[in-house]
């Protein structure tokens, strides 16, 4: 079975030196999606306004097979500042 490495970048780089043996690239993609999904379910990882995460899947030390990118924003429209409109009179 091929070995895949899952590097996680979320403001801190976590490089996977061990890797996992998986049957094929679709299985590695599913694992990367699972890793990204775990990030989104932990409130402590989200940050006050949202965040981003990239899981880079490698199938060799310098060979990127695919990337899974998770980007999310917490939009609080009631916190937006109102900009005064200049008078036209």
C-alpha positions in Angstrom: 0.0 0.0 0.0 1.2 3.5 -0.7 2.2 5.8 2.2 0.6 9.2 2.4 1.7 12.1 4.6 -0.8 14.7 6.0 0.8 18.1 6.7 -1.6 20.5 8.5 -1.2 24.3 8.1 -3.5 26.4 10.3 -1.2 29.2 11.4 1.2 26.6 12.8 2.7 24.1 10.5 2.4 20.4 11.6 4.5 18.3 9.3 3.7 14.6 9.2 6.9 12.6 9.1 5.4 9.2 9.8 2.5 9.0 7.3 -0.1 6.4 6.9 -0.5 3.4 4.6 -3.7 3.8 2.7 -5.0 1.8 -0.3 -5.2 4.7 -2.8 -5.5 8.5 -3.4 -9.3 8.6 -2.8 -8.7 7.0 0.6 -6.0 9.7 1.4 -8.4 12.4 0.2 -11.1 11.0 2.6 -8.6 11.1 5.5 -7.6 14.7 4.7 -11.3 15.7 4.7 -11.7 14.0 8.1 -8.7 15.9 9.5 -10.1 19.2 8.2 -13.6 18.3 9.6 -12.1 17.6 13.0 -10.6 21.1 13.0 -14.0 22.7 12.3 -15.7 20.9 15.2 -13.4 22.2 17.9 -14.4 25.7 19.0 -11.0 26.4 20.6 -9.5 26.0 17.1 -11.8 28.4 15.4 -10.7 31.8 16.6 -12.9 34.9 17.2 -13.6 35.7 13.6 -13.1 32.4 11.8 -10.0 30.7 10.4 -8.5 28.6 7.7 -6.8 25.2 7.5 -5.0 23.5 4.7 -4.2 19.8 4.8 -1.5 19.0 2.3 -1.4 15.3 1.3 2.0 14.1 0.1 2.8 10.7 -1.4 6.6 11.3 -1.3 8.8 13.7 0.7 8.5 16.5 -1.9 5.5 15.4 -4.0 2.1 17.0 -3.2 -0.8 14.7 -4.3 -3.6 17.0 -3.2 -4.7 19.8 -0.8 -7.9 20.1 1.2 -8.6 23.7 2.1 -11.2 24.7 4.8 -11.9 28.4 5.1 -14.7 29.8 7.3 -15.7 33.2 8.6 -17.8 34.2 11.5 -19.9 37.1 10.2 -21.4 39.3 12.9 -23.4 41.9 11.0 -24.6 43.6 14.1 -21.0 44.4 15.0 -20.3 46.3 11.8 -19.6 49.9 12.2 -22.0 52.3 10.5 -20.3 54.8 8.3 -22.0 58.2 8.4 -23.3 59.4 5.0 -22.3 62.9 4.1 -25.1 65.4 3.7 -25.9 66.4 0.2 -27.7 69.6 1.2 
